Amino acid sequence: MSPPTSAPHSAPVSHPALLAHDLVRVLGGRRVLDGVSLIASPGHRIGLIGENGVGKSTLLRLLAGADEPDAGRVSRPGDLGFLHQEMPFDADSTVAAVLDEALREARADLAELERLGEELARVPEDAPGHRELLGAYAGRLERAQDREAWDADRRAALALDGLGLGALGHDRALGSLSGGQRGRLALAALLVRRPSALLLDEPTNHLDDDAAAFLEEQIRALPGTVVAASHDRAFLDAVCTDLVDLDPAVAGPVRYGGNYSTYLSEQRAERRRWERRYAEEQEELDGLRHAAGVSAHVVAPDRGRRDHEKMGYGHRAGRVQNQISRRVRNATRRLAELERDRVAEPPLPLRFAAGALAATAEEDPRPLITLRDVRVPGRLALDALEVSPTDRLLVTGANGAGKSTLLAVLAGRLAAAGVVRGRRHLTVGLLAQDTVFDRPDRTARDTYALSLGPARAEQVPLASLGLLHAADLDTPVGRLSVGQRRRLALALLVARPPQLLLLDEPTNHLSPRLCDELEEAFTGGPGAIVLASHDRWLRRRWQGREIRLERRC
């Protein structure tokens, strides 16, 4: 069925706003969200940013209805899409089943339009019920046009192709797909649905350049509301109309109009205003405390009267007493007002404070590791690679080109055909994409100390690295956010720097501020660093060597 050239009602479908009021969520005894409100109107694409653990994913779950707030309320559209919701399919289900579910609403709209059209053709215009039928047809037509229902099958194919899944057989079982493929399939299904509100948690993870550009184009074309938590600075810059910073601020979360570049300058100015306001208020508080508690004693009129004051002493003493009393009362009243509504002290932001990320190898100009004709069937084909003792090497390439596989081979965690020759006693550290700790019940502090040993943990305290807030050190790692767990894994590596540091997508799940600081740490220092990254912001500023892997096997 083709879309009609005209409709009984030409007005577009009205998308409801997504509203959150005064949300509070307590997890593990800690207030992750405390009175957060949000208005997300159609046409607005809102980015959620802030340090790891401030509640970005928690807020998305509350907005989606996947979790319930301890206080506050959410009003959401009926057709809402959430990227991190579990797909209602088991491992035996197929790609085709996911696509059929994504296309179900569009197909239902077309089927209902056809039924209503046939019924309208049978019912005379002056017959009872014709007007109601016409209204039902108009409403369904508007919805179908808004969802581009006639084009849904073609858009499904474009979404799969645009997200790098075009060659994926529709009969493939979900259990046979990688985690990245499943995530991209879920994302494609949401884009096909075109819900009124789309909630995305780190949507560009596992996307290469072409897929990220495709996603940005698709999101900008959506007529409804988009709320996305993302570490991807290039994505935030390309897509967002607003940014909400969940980091502590003087009056709670701050909403900034514009994209990430606009936010950077405005946020720095906002922080300076908060620090200046706090300092001025502290100065005023000190003065008021002095006036209220000290001045009355210093200027008290209990001195003896002089001879020339005999007639007016009592009058003048009373007047002075009244002035002092009024001054003290005013100071006390103002002091009470400030104490009641005082500006919170700006918390010190996390600052990445590790020293060298990698260690110096023994004096020897030869490569740390040499690869020749390396093959991992179906995953990696590399003719030659040498990593020097002070190398800074960026590995890029499309999904499936073998970036993570190469790092695993360099780390000695994956066997490969060909020549893989490393120096004797070479120390290697790998930050993998998936951070898993054996004991999720153990605190971050204890995990750190037991992994490094007490002597090293005391020599390089976890708190000194600027990767976790003091309040999170005694939190079980199972209750830390994904980003906080990656910070802990990074801390374990840099606390005892290896001679060869391997980083797989190091900026995934990390706050933009930490990403900036980590990039600065790459530029200098001893040792060799090899990292694989899709991060376009990072790659634009990369100063070291670069190799690009191609799919060849």
N, C-alpha and C positions, 0 to 999 in steps of 0.2 A: 504494500500500500504506500503510495507516494504522499508527501505532505501537501495539504490543500494550499492553493494560492492565496486564499483569504480565509479569515475566520470570523465567526459571529462576533467575537470580542477580540480586539487587537491589542489590548493592554497586556504587558508581560506578567508572568506569574509573580506574585509577591512572595519573596523569600522571607521567612521570619528570622528575626535576630536571635543570636545566641547570647543569653544573659546569665550572669553569675552574680550573686549578691552575698557579700560578707562571708565567704567560705572559710571554714576552719577545719583543718585536718591534723589529727595527732597520730603519729606513728612511733611506736617504741618509746612512748613517754615524751616525745619531742614534738612541739608544734611546728610542723613542716609548713603549713599555711595558716596565717592568722589574720582573718578579716579581709580576704582578697575579693575584689569585685571586678567584673569585666563586662563591657558591652561590645559585642562583635556583630556589627551590622553587615548586611549584604554588600558585597563589593569591597569589603576591607579584608586585607590579608595581614594578619597579626603574627609577628614573630615573638616567641618567648625566649628570653636569654637570661643569663645569670650563672653564677658559679655552680658547680656540681653539688647537688643535694639541697638546693634552695626550693625545690618543689615543682619544677617544670613538668615532669612526667606525671607527678601526682595531680597537678591542676588539670592536665589533659584527661586523665582518667575520671576525675570528677565531672568535667564538662561532658564527657562521653556517656556518663552513667555507668561506667565499669567499676566505679567505687562510689561510696556514699560519704558526704561530708559529716563531720561531727556537729557542725552548725552551719547555717546558711542554706541557700537554695539555688537551683539551676533551672532555667527555662530553656529548653532546646527544641529545635525542629524535629519532626517525626522521622525524616529521612536524613539521618546523620551518619557519616562514615568516619571510622577511627582506624588508623593504620595498624596500631599495635593490638587491636582486638584479635583474639584467636579466630582464625577462619573456621566456620562450622563444617570442617571436613577432616576426616581421619587420614592417616598416611596412605591408605589404599585408594583414596579418591584420586581423580585425575585432574589434569589441567582443564580438560573440557568441562568438568563439573563446576569448577570455579568460574569459568567464563559463562556457563549457562546461568549460574546464580547471579552474576553481575548483570547479565542481559535480561533477567526475568522481568524487572519492572518495565523496561522499555517495550519488551514484547507484549506484556500484559496491557500496556497503554494502547498499543496498536490494535491488539485484538478487541479491546473494548471499544475503541473508535470505530472499528469495522462493524461491530454489533450494533452500536448506537446509530451509525449511518444507515444501516439496513432498516432499522426500526423507524427512523425518521422518514425514510422513503415510503414506508407503508402507512404511516399515520398522517391523515390530512392536517393541514395547518390549523383548521378551526376545531379540530377534535380535542376532547379533554386529554390532558397529559402531554400535548405537543410542546407546550412552553417549557415544561419540566425536562422533557427529553432534549430540547434545544440547549437548555442551560447545562445539562449534564455533558452534552457533546462539547460545548464551548469550554467547560472547565477541563475536561480530559484532553482536549486539543491543545490548550495552553500548556498543560503539564508535559505533553508529548513534545511540543515544540521546544520547551525549555530544556528538556533532557536530550534533545536532538535524537529522538527515538528512531526516526527513519534511517539515521546514519549510524546506529549503535553498533551493528556488526562490523562495519568498516572501521569505526573508531576502535573497536576491540583489537582488530588486527594491527592498526597503527600503534596502539598503546603497547602491545607485546613487542612489536618491532622497535619502537622508540626506546623501550627499556631493556633492549638487548635480549629479548626472549623470542624473537621471531622464528628462530630455528627449532624451538622447543616443540616436540611432538605433543599433540593434544591428548594422546593416550598415555602420556607419562604419568606415573603415580607420584603424588606429592612427596612420599617418603624417599623417592629416588633423587629429589632435587636438593641442591645445597641450600644452606640457610639464606644466602644472598639471593638465590633464585626464588625461593619462597617469598622473601620480603618484596622483591620486585613484582612477583605475580600478584600479591595482595595489593600493591600500589596500583598496578594496571587495572585490577578489578574495581578499585575505588574511582579511578579516573573515568572508566566506562560508565559507572553508575551516575556520576555527576550529582552527588547529594547536595542538599541545601546548605549543609555545614560539613566541612571536611577538617578533621583533626589529624595532625601528622606529628609523629615523634621521630626525630632524626631521619627525615625522608630521603636524604641523599646518601646515607650510608650504603655502601655496595654499588653505587652508581658511578660509571665512568663519565667522561666529559660530555659525550653525545647524549647519554641518558639523562644527565643532570640538566642539560640545556632543553631537552624535550620536556622534562617535568616542569621546569620553570615556565615554559611557553603554555603548557596545559593549565597550570595553576592560574596564571594571569588571565586566562580566558574564561575561568569559572565565574558565573554570575552570583554565586552565593558567598558564604563566609568561609574563610580559611584561617585556622589557628595552627601554627607550627612551632614546635620546640626544635631548635637546630643549633649545632655548633658551626655549621658551614657558613663562613662569612660571605663567600661569593653568592650563595643562595639567598641569604638574608638581604644582600645588597640588590639582587636582581628582582626579587619577588615582593618584598614587604611594603605595605603602605603605612604600617605602624609597628613599633617595637615596644614590648612591655618588659622592663628590667625587674626581675624578681629579687635582685640583691637588696640587702637592707638599705633603706633610704629614710630620710627624716619624716616623711608622711606615708610610708609604705611603698609598695611597688609603683614605679613611675612609668607612664606611657609617653612615648616619644613619637611624634609624627615623622614619617619618612622612612628611608631605608637604613642599612647598617652604617654607611658612610656618614649620614646625617647624625645618627645616634652617637657615633664616636666623639664628635666635637661637642654635642649637647650634653652628653653624660659627663664628660670631664668638667664642663662648666657647672653642672648640677652638683657634682661632688665638691668643687671649690666653694660653692655657695653654702652647702651644708657645713663644711669645716669652718668657714668664716662666721656663719650664724652661731655655731656652737661656741667658738672662741669668744665672740662678743657677749654671748649670754653668760658664759662662765665668768667673764670679767665683771659683768653687772651683778651677778650673784655674789661675788666676793665683796664688792662695794656695799651691797645692801646688807649682807651679814655683818659687815663692820659697822654700818650706820645703826643697825637695829641692836647690836649687842655691845658696842663699845662707846659710841658717841655720847650716849646719855650719861655715862660715868665721867668721861673726859670733860664735858661742858656743863656738868651739874652745878646748880647755883647754891651750893652749901658753903661757900667761902664766907668768911666774916665780913661784915660791912665796914666801909671806911667812914671817917668822920664826915666828909662832905656828902655822904649818901644817906644821912640819918633820916631825912624826911621822905626820900623816894625809894628807899631800899626795898621795902615790901612790895611796892608796885612794880619796880623793875624786876625783882626776883620772880614775881608771879608771871610777868610777861615772858621772861626767858624760859621759865619752866613750861609755859604753854607752847612756845616755839619748839622746844626740844621734844615735848610729848607729841606734837603734831608731826615733827620730822620722823620720830621713831615709829609712830603709827603708820605713816605713809610708807616708810621703808619696810615695815613688817608686812603690810598688806601687799606690796609689790613683790616681796620675797615669797609670800605664800602663793601668789599667782604664778610666778616663775617656777617654783618648786612643783606646783601641780601640773603645769603644762610645759615642763622643761624639754628642750630638744635633746634627743638621745645622742650619746657620743658616737661619732662615725666609727664603725668598727674598722680595724686595720684590714685592708683587703689582702687576700693571699698573694704572695709574691714568690715566684719560683726561685729558690735560693740555693739550688744544688751547685756544687762546684763543677768540675769537669764531668761531662757525661760519659766519657770513655777514658781508659787508662793508657799510659805510654807503654808501648811494646819495647822490648830490649833493642838496643842500638843495632839496627839491621835494616838496610834499605829494601831488602827483598819483600815481596808481597806477603801479607798475612795469610792469604788463602788464594788458591788458583783453581779455576774450573776450565776444563777442556771437553768439548763434545758431550756436554751433560744432557741426559734425557730422562725424563720421568713420563712414561707413556700416558698420553692423553692430557698431560698437565704442563709440561715444560720441555722446551727444546732450546738450548743455549750453546753456541759454538765456543765462546771463550769469554772469560771474565777474570780480572785480577783486582784484588782489593789491597791497596797500599796501607802502610801503617798509620797514615794520617788522612785517609780518604774521607770525602764527604760525597756519598753517592746516592742519588735519587733514582728509584726504579719506578717507571710509569708503564702504562699499557692498559688496554681494555680489559674488562672482566673476562676471566678465563685465559688470559695470556700467561699466567704462571707467576705473578708477583709474590704471593704468599708462599707458593711452592719453592721459589728461589730462596727466600729467607729461611725456610725450613731446611733446605739443603745446606745453606751456609752455616746454620746453627748445628748441623749434625743430627737433626731430628728426623730426617727423611733420607733413605738410601736412594741413590740415583746411578744410572749407568754412565760411564765416562770417567773422567779424571776429576776427583775432588781432593785437593792436597792442601792441607793447612799446616801452619807451624806447630811444632811440638809445644805442648803446654799453653797453647793459645786459649785465653779466656774469652768466652762468648756469652752475651746476654741477649735474649729475645723478648720483646714486648709483643705478644700475639694479639690478634683482634679480639679473641674471646678470653676474658679474664675469669678464671675459676679458682677458688680456694678450697682446699680439702676440708677445712673446718669452718663452715659458715657461722658457727656459734661462737667462734673465738674473736675477740676484739681486734680492731686494726692495730692497736699498740702491741698486743701479745703476738699477733701474727708476724708483725715486723721483727720483734725481738727474737722469736723462736726461729724465724727463717735466717736471720743474720748471725745469731748468737749474741749473748748479752754484752760482750765486750764491744763488738762493732756497733750494736744498737745504741750503746751508751756514748760511743765516740761520735756517731752521727745520729743524733736524736731525730725521730720521725718528725716532730714538730718543727725542727729547724729547717726542713726542706721546703716549707711553704706550699705543700701539696694538700694538706688536710687541715681543717679548722680544729682547734683544741677540743671543741665540743664533740667532734666526731672520732677522736682517737680511741675512746672507750666504747664505741658502738660496734656490735658484732658485724663482721664483714658481710654477712647475709642480709643485713638491713641497710647497708650502704647502697647508694645509687650505682648504676653501671659506671658512670663517670668517676665516682669516688673510688670504686674498685680498681679502675684503670690507673688512677692517681697512686693508689697504694702499690700496684704492680710496678709502676714507674719508679716509685721511691725505693723499692727493693733492688732495682737495677742500679740506680745512680748512687745508692749508699755504698756500694762496693763496685765501682765502675769497671766493666770488662774492657779488654783491649779492643774488642769488636762488638759494637752495640748495634743490634738489628731491631728496627721499629716498623711494625706492620700497621699502617694507617694510624699513626700516633696521635692525630688530632681528633679522631672519632670519639665522640661523647665527652670531649673536654670543652670547657668554657672558652669563648673567644679570647679572653684576656690571657689565660694560660697558654693557649695556642701561640699567641704573639710572643710570650716570654720563652716558650720552648724553642721557637724558631730562632730567637736571638742566641740561645745556648748552642745551637747547631754550628754556628759560624766559627767559633774559636775553640781552643783547647786541644789537648792531645788525643791520641787514639783514633780509631776509625768508626764512622757511623754510616750505616746503610739503612735507608728507609724507603718503604713503598707507600705511595700516597696518591689518592684521587683528589686531594685538597687543592682546588684551583688557586685559592688565595696564597697558599704556601708555595705552590709551584711557580707562580708569577714572580716571587721574590727569591727563589732559590739561587744561591751563588756558587754551588759546587758542581760536580760532575753529574751527568744524567745519562741513563740508558733506558730505552723503550723496548719492552718485550712485545712481540707479535704472536698471534695465534698461529702456530706452525705444525701442530700435531693433533 
